[in-house]
Amino acid sequence: MNSDGYNFIAECPICKEKRGVCCSRSQAKTEEQIAVYAIVCDHSWKLTREQSATLREQSFALVS
């Protein structure tokens, strides 16, 4: 198990379905757009800057 992995729900822009996605905590703590991967549909994408900022603000796991 990857201790740096962070799991959450995001809407896949390709499937238009909510998917469980994973990103790196260390990457998510930067000011860059967060890159995610959904294993169910095998799609990867970057969250918008706004979505990335909202995730950082609302996630205790990324703040601590």
N, C-alpha and C positions, 0 to 999 in steps of 0.2 A: 504494500500500500504506500502511495506517495504522500508523505506528510505535508508537502508543499501544495498539494491539490486542493482546490476549493470548488465545491459543487453548489449549484443553484439552478433555478428555472429561468429560461429565457425563450422568447419566441423566435423560432427559426425563420429567417427572412425568405428562405426558399420554400419550405413546406407550409409556412404560415400556421404552424402548430407549436404549442408550448412543449419544450423539451428540457430534460435534465441535461445540463451542460457542465463542463469542467474547465477551469483555468488555473494557472499557477498563482498562488498567493503573492509570491515575490513580484511577479509581473503586474498583478492587479494593484499593488501598493504604489506603483509608479504613477506618473501623471499621464501616461500613454493610454491610448484606447485599449480596452481589454479584448484579447483574442480568446475565443471559446470554441469548444468542440462538442458536438452532440453525437454520442455513440449510436443512438437509436436510428438516426437518419444518415449518419456518416457525413454530416455537413460541418464545416467550420466557417467562422466569420468573425468580424470585429464588431463589438458594440460601438454605438456612436459615442462621441465624447460626453454627451449629456447622460446617456445610459451608464457609461462607465463611472462618471462622477456620482450619480445617484446610487449606484451599487456600493461605492466606497463609503458614502455618507450613511447609508442604511444598514451596513453590515458590520456588526460588532467583531466578527472574525477577521475582518480586514483592518480594523482600527487597532486592535490589540496586538 
